[in-house]
Amino acid sequence: MVENQEENSNVQELSLEAVMGERFGRYSKYIIQERALPDIRDGLKPVQRRILYAMNQDGNTYDKAFRKSAKSVGNVMGNFHPHGDSSIYEAMVRLSQSWKLREPLIEMHGNNGSMDGDPPAAMRYTEARLSKISGEMLRDIEKETVEFVPNFDDTENEPTVLPARFPNLLVNGATGISAGYATEIPPHNLHEAIQAVIYLMEHPKAKLDKLMEFVKGPDFPTGGIAQGIDGIVKAYTTGRGRVMLRSKTEIEQLKGNKEQIIVTEIPYEVNKALLVKKIDELRLLKKVEGISEVRDESDREGLRIVIELKRNASGQGILNYLFKNTDLQISYNFNMVAINNKRPEHVGLKAILSAYLEHQRTVTTKRTQFDLRKAQERKHIVSGLIKALSILDQVIKTIRASKNKKDAKENLVAQYDFTEAQAEAIVSLQLYRLTNTDVTALQAEFEDLQQKVKNYQEILADPGKLDKVIKKELRAIDKQYVSPRKTVIQDHVQQLKIETEVLVAPEDVVVMVSRDGYLKRSSLRSFKASGEADNGLKSDDLVIFQSTVNTLDHLFIMTDKGNVIYRPVHEIPEYKWKDTGKHLSQTVSLDKDEKVIHAFSFHDLKQTGNFLFASREGFIKQTTFADLRPGRTYRSRAAQCMKLKTNSDRLLTVAYLPEEDVKKDTLFILALTHGGYGLRYKLNEVPVNGAKAAGVKAIDLREDVLAAVLIVDEKSQVGILTQRGAFKRMKVSEITATARARRGVQILRELKRNPHRVILSRVLKTGENLSVITDKMETIVINPFDHPNVDRYSNGSFIIDTDELGVPLYIKMQISDGESEN
């Protein structure tokens, strides 16, 4: 008994993977075919098709009064679409939204949402009916033009596709997401789509470029500007492509040197309220300078967003920033997927047009066959009536002699050779039709039917005549519903260049860089309130750069290990003047013993001069400013400005030469060594190398190291400091100009005991003092012109007691306004 139960059991042992795979496969197929993707022929998803069909069946058409949306939703849900009422209502509302569909298929009274993302009113409040153009989607559906299938409970039949007398998939586009597939087909212009269909009908082998003479690109209901013809061509070829959608804007001049940006059209499916909010947030957060107010002035006349700017603000610059950082400009990605022959496919423009054309030929053929059959049936009846009227007395006599209607029909068929259908028409004939006038009308109708039958037969026999009918009907629709293109197509995507002035408020600030790598900017107010000396640095740190610069300026910081760090001044962290500032190593990777040796500020990055670099171990080079322009990673990585060949070598000298100085033939390099040798040669003997090059020999060092490399001319004077605290002022002309990489001549008298060695050197300028800082952090100010001008064999005069004050460590020029030049 148990064995018999096991044999008859329906229990199957299946793995979870097999069950889930099979069930999910069925589910995926259902939502792909029956929910999310449009049919390539009529461009509708099933829920949209059912809404239109149910409203048409209910007589809820454009020429009748509006009806409550809830009634239509109920009809659709009860008869064709067994899903939630909210999803049906959402689909119905979208079909009525003029900012979503190029040609709305439903007219709605009441709140049907807005471009601001507002929800529509509940379905019990709104009223709807089919739009006039929607009637063209359903025209001739009663003439067996499309296939019908039973609905979900087999109580009614519903169409699998609508006749769609215009190419709706292109005109209204589609959007949807299903399992493994998504679709994004933009709306197009009705006139352009119809013209392309007609051209394809006449030229079946037409290339895409010819079709695009008609369909130039998407035509969004919200207008705007579509940039990038290459993306459109790619999309129309493969089904995938990308264009930039830009708002239509203009810059209006106002009084007082002020401007305002007016936005009249925004990109497709952009939420206007969120767009306005985003622009206002940029104003509040000061991400962009120059916006004083943002207003949404849209009304029933149309869309209008006003962005009011501050005085002297760059309208075009701010607009470019908004294009790049808000939805005033978006990228639109074509992903043209539609159901073609019950399968989802990526389709291009020609595939869509071809499928639509094939559908129209099928629909028109079926309609013609239906009309032919009806005409033939009627012709048959009319010929019977005419024959009956010609022998009216006998017919009446026969009918009166019959027992009942059935007997009368049988007698007519038997006695006068009428058919069953003709006999039915005769016995159902009303008495008033027996007049002579009616015979004439019947004969006229017979001739008309004869002509119609002939026409229908010719259409069915000749594909050319069939196409002619389709063309005529398409042109009629085109003429009735034509509307001008809203979206402007531009061939190229405009590159957006955002000037720093747009993002940063121009302001003078004080910037400081220390030898140990601390960096900060302070407001002039904070600087003046704290005093220059109260700079927040540690006692053993030194100020390498301190200057009043603008927030739009650019700072280059060089370290002794051959690195350059770039910072726009507005990106330098702001601190109070008495604060230490931020260490460079918090953003870029530096060695622990790496020191800052120089910094430069520039008004822009368009400089055409050269940097001069020299290292302690005797290498020298020039590098163009362009080679040191910052890359994309400047915030997190230092760039190389000079390659150092050994770990012990250090970058010693950095100088900047404007282009006019680079071209001078009167400038010289003066290389001074620690051991007291000097070599002078023309600046143009130093080659220009890349940022990562090591350079060439500046001087023949032998066992020595470089102490200083200066840029001088014949009239220059230099000040030299030795490790013993001696200062020497000397003319450059004391050192005869020769060639690069030689030993040079002695510039100090060699002593047998404790000889002088060069520590620091500067080119002297009239009226400026030298500020010398020692290793004991003592500062000694020297007026170099208080000391005599000596020859190259002199060791100068002692000015610093090194035992008490320390060995000279750093030297800078004191400029008349209190600032320093490194």
PADREN-683328 format. One line per field, with one value per residue (C-alpha): residue in one letter; x, y, z. Coordinates in steps of 0.02 Angstrom, whole numbers. Last residue first. Example, Ala and Ser with C-alpha at 12.3 -4.5 7.8 and 13.67 -1.06 7.14 Angstrom:
residues 2
guro = c(s a)
u = c(684 615)
v = c(-53 -225)
w = c(357 390)
//
This chain:
residues 822
guro = c(n e s e g d s i q m k i y l p v g l e d t d i i f s g n s y r d v n p h d f p n i v i t e m k d t i v s l n e g t k l v r s l i v r h p n r k l e r l i q v g r r a r a t a t i e s v k m r k f a g r q t l i g v q s k e d v i l v a a l v d e r l d i a k v g a a k a g n v p v e n l k y r l g y g g h t l a l i f l t d k k v d e e p l y a v t l l r d s n t k l k m c q a a r s r y t r g p r l d a f t t q k i f g e r s a f l f n g t q k l d h f s f a h i v k e d k d l s v t q s l h k g t d k w k y e p i e h v p r y i v n g k d t m i f l h d l t n v t s q f i v l d d s k l g n d a e g s a k f s r l s s r k l y g d r s v m v v v d e p a v l v e t e i k l q q v h d q i v t k r p s v y q k d i a r l e k k i v k d l k g p d a l i e q y n k v k q q l d e f e a q l a t v d t n t l r y l q l s v i a e a q a e t f d y q a v l n e k a d k k n k s a r i t k i v q d l i s l a k i l g s v i h k r e q a k r l d f q t r k t t v t r q h e l y a s l i a k l g v h e p r k n n i a v m n f n y s i q l d t n k f l y n l i g q g s a n r k l e i v i r l g e r d s e d r v e s i g e v k k l l r l e d i k k v l l a k n v e y p i e t v i i q e k n g k l q e i e t k s r l m v r g r g t t y a k v i g d i g q a i g g t p f d p g k v f e m l k d l k a k p h e m l y i v a q i a e h l n h p p i e t a y g a s i g t a g n v l l n p f r a p l v t p e n e t d d f n p v f e v t e k e i d r l m e g s i k s l r a e t y r m a a p p d g d m s g n n g h m e i l p e r l k w s q s l r v m a e y i s s d g h p h f n g m v n g v s k a s k r f a k d y t n g d q n m a y l i r r q v p k l g d r i d p l a r e q i i y k s y r g f r e g m v a e l s l e q v n s n e e q n e v m)
u = c(3190 3114 3043 2898 2918 2867 3051 3106 3223 3322 3345 3482 3482 3602 3738 3836 3785 3757 3885 4020 3980 4013 3943 4014 4192 4261 4291 4400 4490 4565 4411 4427 4336 4186 4183 4045 3904 3832 3785 3665 3658 3517 3559 3428 3466 3389 3542 3579 3591 3468 3536 3425 3512 3465 3397 3433 3533 3515 3642 3648 3652 3775 3777 3900 4065 4213 4347 4506 4534 4726 4822 4715 4653 4605 4425 4355 4468 4442 4336 4353 4267 4094 4024 4135 4228 4174 4311 4269 4305 4166 4042 4089 4120 4047 4117 4044 4136 4043 4166 4055 4071 3944 3956 3870 3864 3875 3798 3862 3913 3747 3694 3595 3662 3711 3762 3865 3908 4008 4196 4300 4315 4182 4202 4058 3874 3882 3724 3541 3462 3306 3131 3061 3126 3285 3333 3522 3632 3754 3620 3652 3826 3971 4045 4140 4185 4290 4288 4281 4090 4076 4006 3922 3883 3769 3766 3638 3686 3623 3441 3314 3283 3258 3114 3035 3026 3164 3121 3252 3284 3449 3511 3419 3501 3622 3653 3536 3628 3576 3449 3315 3241 3061 2973 2787 2712 2557 2388 2319 2425 2345 2266 2428 2505 2610 2794 2840 2749 2860 3009 3154 3332 3473 3614 3712 3850 3828 3727 3595 3548 3378 3331 3146 3099 2977 2816 2687 2508 2471 2404 2441 2599 2668 2837 2905 3082 3184 3053 3135 3132 3198 3038 3016 2861 2697 2566 2407 2449 2634 2611 2584 2432 2445 2538 2400 2436 2383 2211 2193 2132 2181 2265 2137 2104 2291 2296 2424 2569 2703 2874 2999 3187 3237 3270 3086 3001 2829 2731 2582 2444 2342 2151 2145 2256 2429 2507 2673 2768 2882 3024 2979 3094 3064 3168 3050 2896 2783 2624 2651 2658 2801 2689 2561 2403 2269 2355 2366 2188 2119 2224 2144 2257 2330 2425 2568 2688 2829 2978 3048 2887 2759 2652 2508 2427 2260 2189 2017 1940 1786 1817 1710 1680 1853 1925 1866 1759 1790 1645 1678 1529 1466 1465 1333 1195 1013 881 733 558 523 365 198 102 -58 -178 -53 48 -111 -165 11 7 -162 -103 59 -32 -150 -2 85 -64 -65 118 86 -39 -165 -239 -256 -334 -459 -508 -532 -641 -745 -766 -823 -952 -1009 -1040 -1135 -1243 -1273 -1335 -1450 -1515 -1547 -1644 -1749 -1781 -1857 -1982 -2054 -2048 -1929 -2079 -2140 -1990 -1883 -1849 -1923 -1811 -1651 -1673 -1706 -1546 -1445 -1519 -1486 -1623 -1664 -1840 -1951 -1843 -1750 -1909 -2007 -1875 -1875 -2066 -2068 -1946 -2047 -2212 -2347 -2312 -2446 -2420 -2232 -2262 -2387 -2268 -2126 -2236 -2291 -2114 -2031 -1913 -1911 -1847 -1705 -1653 -1659 -1553 -1423 -1419 -1387 -1243 -1168 -1179 -1082 -956 -932 -911 -782 -689 -689 -617 -486 -443 -427 -316 -204 -196 -147 -15 58 56 149 282 305 322 451 548 542 603 740 794 812 911 848 917 803 679 593 408 437 514 493 588 758 829 955 994 1090 1052 1193 1133 1145 1044 1048 1184 1375 1435 1296 1296 1483 1460 1320 1432 1567 1443 1368 1536 1493 1519 1372 1293 1192 1006 963 786 693 553 440 283 134 39 173 359 445 560 685 870 957 1127 1237 1416 1526 1504 1517 1461 1360 1206 1230 1265 1110 1007 1063 1015 844 806 852 751 597 623 638 733 634 697 821 762 683 664 813 852 1024 1034 1161 1222 1321 1204 1052 1018 1088 1001 1096 1000 964 895 940 1067 1050 1215 1204 1242 1219 1148 1022 1161 1142 1018 1113 1281 1213 1140 1305 1400 1276 1330 1229 1042 972 813 633 527 427 592 628 760 872 874 737 714 893 927 842 969 1115 1043 1048 891 872 681 676 493 429 586 546 367 425 555 421 311 452 497 316 288 446 537 526 677 693 763 741 803 838 903 739 637 661 561 562 477 475 323 353 474 368 209 245 72 -83 -57 -162 -148 -55 -102 -283 -402 -541 -664 -719 -566 -511 -345 -406 -429 -321 -350 -242 -246 -339 -502 -602 -646 -468 -492 -428 -355 -188 -269 -399 -253 -220 -387 -347 -433 -532 -495 -564 -471 -539 -573 -407 -312 -227 -61 104 216 383 418 376 196 65 -102 -203 -375 -443 -346 -323 -244 -125 -4 100 281 255 338 312 135 83 -75 5 99 -66 -133 24 14 -171 -134 6 -107 -252 -147 -140 -266 -254 -390 -569 -576 -415 -449 -630 -583 -448 -575 -701 -570 -518 -690 -761 -734 -871 -865 -771 -601 -655 -722 -835 -807 -717 -603 -567 -531 -419 -317 -293 -254 -120 -40 -39 33 178 154 266 138 248 408 309 358 455 408 250 201 352 495 388 327 493 574 439 458 646 628 521 638 796 719 660 825 930 822 855 707 633 459 302 160 142 61 213 242 62 77 235 143 0)
v = c(4292 4464 4533 4644 4802 4923 4968 4790 4700 4575 4400 4294 4126 4028 4144 4059 4103 4263 4244 4134 4195 4378 4453 4601 4548 4635 4571 4423 4520 4440 4477 4663 4768 4887 4958 4924 5043 4996 4825 4897 4746 4686 4547 4422 4290 4119 4032 3963 4141 4252 4391 4533 4626 4806 4891 5067 5011 4828 4694 4522 4399 4274 4151 4028 4059 3989 4088 3996 3936 3933 3933 4072 4077 4251 4244 4260 4130 4102 3982 3793 3782 3709 3861 3980 4141 4310 4387 4398 4573 4631 4562 4703 4652 4682 4566 4518 4415 4312 4166 4056 4183 4308 4376 4530 4548 4699 4706 4817 4676 4583 4457 4298 4213 4035 4010 3896 3759 3614 3577 3420 3450 3584 3619 3739 3736 3559 3511 3482 3342 3325 3290 3464 3468 3555 3729 3741 3856 3943 4075 4142 4196 4149 4193 4073 4103 4002 4020 3843 3851 3884 4036 4021 4188 4162 4308 4423 4542 4439 4462 4336 4253 4425 4468 4298 4327 4242 4148 4094 3937 3900 3761 3601 3469 3326 3196 3067 3079 3124 3258 3276 3449 3515 3357 3368 3353 3245 3262 3429 3433 3273 3349 3425 3592 3697 3659 3622 3781 3887 3831 3744 3811 3702 3688 3551 3584 3469 3599 3604 3742 3782 3928 3946 4009 4138 4121 4146 4092 4017 4178 4315 4229 4194 4117 4010 3960 3844 3732 3593 3403 3313 3215 3175 3245 3164 3294 3344 3339 3347 3530 3579 3687 3856 3910 4024 4207 4264 4184 4041 4013 3853 3882 3841 4025 4049 3916 3791 3708 3604 3587 3452 3450 3390 3565 3611 3729 3810 3881 3994 4053 4214 4228 4248 4401 4421 4512 4427 4313 4178 4084 4129 4029 3897 3879 3980 3890 3990 4080 4238 4364 4462 4541 4612 4526 4653 4696 4515 4474 4621 4582 4410 4264 4130 3980 3860 3770 3674 3685 3832 3929 3986 4140 4214 4382 4412 4527 4473 4420 4313 4140 4026 4140 4217 4041 4036 3887 3819 3717 3626 3643 3477 3485 3470 3572 3516 3639 3558 3627 3577 3654 3563 3462 3379 3399 3407 3259 3158 3191 3153 2985 2944 2984 2889 2733 2737 2756 2612 2499 2562 2513 2344 2303 2160 2215 2394 2338 2227 2371 2487 2361 2327 2514 2538 2399 2471 2639 2557 2461 2617 2710 2563 2560 2747 2729 2589 2700 2835 2710 2678 2505 2561 2634 2455 2404 2259 2120 1989 2052 2061 1883 1823 1907 1822 1650 1673 1717 1592 1656 1509 1408 1551 1655 1504 1467 1647 1650 1487 1560 1719 1628 1531 1591 1647 1830 1811 1732 1866 2003 1927 1906 2087 2152 2073 2219 2264 2090 2104 2272 2200 2050 2163 2268 2114 2053 2226 2233 2071 2126 2293 2208 2087 2226 2335 2192 2153 2337 2346 2191 2264 2433 2351 2240 2383 2492 2359 2341 2529 2529 2390 2483 2648 2570 2470 2626 2728 2599 2455 2362 2212 2135 1985 1960 1996 2163 2221 2384 2441 2611 2655 2836 2922 3103 3201 3347 3536 3655 3502 3580 3582 3599 3706 3809 3842 3892 4011 4089 4122 4190 4311 4370 4472 4661 4697 4542 4421 4381 4204 4208 4047 4061 3921 3966 4083 3988 4040 4015 4154 4039 4155 4144 4291 4374 4257 4325 4196 4010 3880 4018 3894 4006 4035 3852 3810 3930 3838 3671 3736 3801 3631 3539 3643 3616 3426 3378 3258 3335 3477 3654 3791 3978 4011 4197 4243 4417 4554 4706 4858 4974 4944 4770 4672 4508 4344 4212 4031 3877 3730 3603 3420 3334 3184 3000 2844 2669 2596 2545 2658 2790 2798 2817 2953 3044 3032 3101 3245 3308 3445 3442 3615 3640 3600 3534 3422 3348 3336 3203 3210 3269 3149 3207 3225 3090 2964 3006 2984 2818 2741 2709 2533 2536 2703 2753 2680 2743 2920 2905 2842 2983 3113 3040 3048 3228 3288 3202 3273 3152 3091 3003 2814 2755 2569 2452 2268 2133 2118 2271 2460 2583 2741 2772 2894 2999 3028 2885 2748 2834 2814 2874 2770 2663 2507 2456 2300 2139 2196 2141 2011 1992 1866 1755 1799 1883 1951 1842 1888 2009 2028 2192 2261 2170 2322 2381 2443 2557 2711 2672 2765 2900 2926 2964 3116 3188 3161 3021 3076 3122 3194 3223 3224 3038 2997 3084 3246 3230 3228 3382 3344 3526 3493 3471 3344 3304 3430 3446 3407 3278 3251 3084 3036 3179 3220 3258 3164 3208 3397 3381 3261 3164 2994 3014 3031 2870 2774 2840 2793 2615 2599 2670 2554 2402 2260 2151 2247 2206 2209 2260 2361 2452 2487 2546 2662 2736 2764 2837 2960 3041 3073 3216 3250 3175 3227 3179 3000 2911 2797 2654 2552 2701 2717 2530 2532 2683 2614 2439 2504 2605 2454 2343 2461 2566 2613 2554 2439 2426 2364 2455 2378 2369 2266 2120 2070 2110 2088 1917 1852 1900 1809 1652 1654 1691 1536 1423 1488 1485 1305 1246 1335 1269 1092 984 829 806 765 710 540 397 281 327 287 118 78 119 0)
w = c(-3 -21 139 185 289 154 113 75 196 95 165 242 329 438 498 640 818 918 1059 986 810 852 693 594 553 398 222 173 36 -119 -227 -208 -79 -76 99 226 269 99 165 295 408 519 640 695 826 801 879 705 646 552 442 382 242 211 57 -7 -157 -200 -160 -241 -97 -23 120 199 107 204 294 345 524 517 354 281 101 40 -21 -198 -276 -462 -563 -577 -746 -779 -874 -973 -930 -858 -750 -567 -499 -616 -490 -372 -191 -19 115 283 415 544 551 441 303 233 55 -16 -203 -318 -490 -631 -750 -726 -595 -567 -410 -365 -184 -69 -193 -128 -134 -162 -350 -378 -564 -585 -642 -708 -806 -764 -662 -772 -702 -736 -915 -968 -1031 -1049 -944 -1063 -1094 -919 -972 -859 -689 -576 -392 -271 -81 -14 6 -179 -270 -441 -526 -676 -796 -876 -1017 -1165 -1115 -1183 -1016 -938 -1060 -1027 -840 -739 -579 -455 -354 -269 -157 -201 -94 -130 4 -70 -235 -414 -369 -505 -514 -514 -460 -421 -247 -231 -147 -207 -367 -431 -588 -648 -600 -719 -691 -871 -928 -816 -919 -834 -825 -761 -635 -549 -424 -275 -181 -318 -440 -515 -628 -670 -841 -911 -1012 -875 -918 -748 -675 -547 -488 -313 -281 -140 -87 24 105 205 194 349 380 196 110 54 12 105 290 243 195 377 411 499 655 719 763 590 609 488 310 221 53 -81 -124 -150 -285 -219 -308 -222 -305 -257 -280 -107 -41 -62 -185 -157 -304 -261 -378 -369 -371 -181 -202 -125 23 54 170 103 189 368 482 616 775 885 823 710 768 666 808 727 593 715 775 724 560 506 563 464 313 312 342 231 295 261 377 292 410 312 334 206 237 140 180 96 -38 -96 -261 -221 -287 -396 -545 -537 -552 -731 -781 -954 -1019 -1182 -1299 -1363 -1553 -1688 -1608 -1614 -1549 -1462 -1492 -1672 -1743 -1728 -1858 -1795 -1941 -2084 -2018 -1991 -2171 -2232 -2142 -2220 -2396 -2371 -2308 -2458 -2578 -2492 -2529 -2709 -2728 -2646 -2788 -2770 -2604 -2662 -2827 -2736 -2623 -2770 -2864 -2710 -2685 -2866 -2851 -2687 -2769 -2912 -2788 -2684 -2840 -2882 -2705 -2708 -2871 -2796 -2645 -2754 -2827 -2655 -2577 -2439 -2345 -2313 -2210 -2274 -2147 -2264 -2403 -2299 -2235 -2414 -2472 -2335 -2373 -2558 -2681 -2819 -2848 -2799 -2678 -2592 -2578 -2513 -2381 -2322 -2312 -2215 -2087 -2073 -2048 -2139 -2314 -2437 -2391 -2424 -2596 -2647 -2589 -2689 -2842 -2833 -2804 -2953 -2989 -2804 -2761 -2889 -2818 -2642 -2693 -2777 -2617 -2509 -2617 -2624 -2434 -2417 -2547 -2461 -2291 -2362 -2450 -2294 -2191 -2322 -2332 -2142 -2142 -2277 -2190 -2024 -2106 -2207 -2053 -1952 -2087 -2084 -1895 -1900 -2035 -1941 -1779 -1868 -1964 -1805 -1710 -1605 -1455 -1444 -1322 -1401 -1441 -1627 -1578 -1399 -1379 -1316 -1365 -1232 -1269 -1130 -1093 -1011 -908 -917 -808 -697 -590 -580 -759 -830 -669 -688 -870 -818 -686 -815 -942 -815 -747 -592 -605 -487 -414 -517 -526 -579 -650 -693 -820 -884 -979 -993 -859 -735 -704 -605 -506 -421 -379 -294 -272 -374 -394 -310 -335 -199 -81 23 6 -181 -219 -115 -222 -380 -301 -247 -422 -495 -362 -407 -593 -585 -742 -852 -1015 -997 -951 -1056 -1019 -905 -883 -816 -738 -761 -665 -723 -626 -735 -800 -946 -984 -1008 -1104 -1071 -1156 -1045 -1105 -1148 -1184 -1298 -1273 -1377 -1379 -1503 -1621 -1773 -1712 -1548 -1635 -1749 -1598 -1503 -1652 -1667 -1496 -1413 -1379 -1334 -1234 -1280 -1136 -1253 -1313 -1498 -1521 -1674 -1854 -1909 -2090 -2153 -2026 -2141 -2276 -2154 -2096 -2269 -2372 -2440 -2435 -2529 -2559 -2397 -2310 -2370 -2306 -2137 -2126 -2166 -2029 -1900 -1947 -1935 -1767 -1687 -1574 -1395 -1318 -1300 -1134 -1106 -971 -979 -862 -769 -814 -814 -917 -1022 -1188 -1332 -1377 -1562 -1592 -1515 -1577 -1763 -1825 -1869 -1715 -1756 -1573 -1517 -1424 -1425 -1285 -1281 -1141 -1009 -1022 -844 -888 -1055 -1209 -1359 -1503 -1659 -1751 -1902 -1866 -1922 -1746 -1720 -1870 -1776 -1606 -1616 -1722 -1585 -1468 -1577 -1519 -1335 -1241 -1089 -910 -750 -588 -410 -379 -460 -319 -368 -459 -363 -373 -458 -500 -683 -626 -575 -656 -556 -633 -804 -903 -1088 -1135 -1276 -1248 -1404 -1355 -1193 -1027 -1015 -1089 -952 -1001 -1036 -872 -778 -854 -807 -629 -623 -677 -548 -412 -456 -415 -541 -635 -800 -926 -865 -683 -678 -841 -798 -623 -690 -812 -674 -556 -690 -680 -852 -975 -1103 -1276 -1434 -1362 -1322 -1168 -1271 -1150 -1283 -1313 -1127 -1115 -1269 -1211 -1036 -1100 -1218 -1079 -962 -1099 -1139 -1294 -1440 -1569 -1674 -1570 -1420 -1261 -1116 -933 -910 -1020 -1122 -1003 -847 -905 -969 -804 -704 -808 -789 -604 -581 -680 -597 -423 -445 -520 -389 -246 -305 -354 -274 -344 -246 -360 -269 -366 -354 -172 -128 -216 -115 48 0)
//
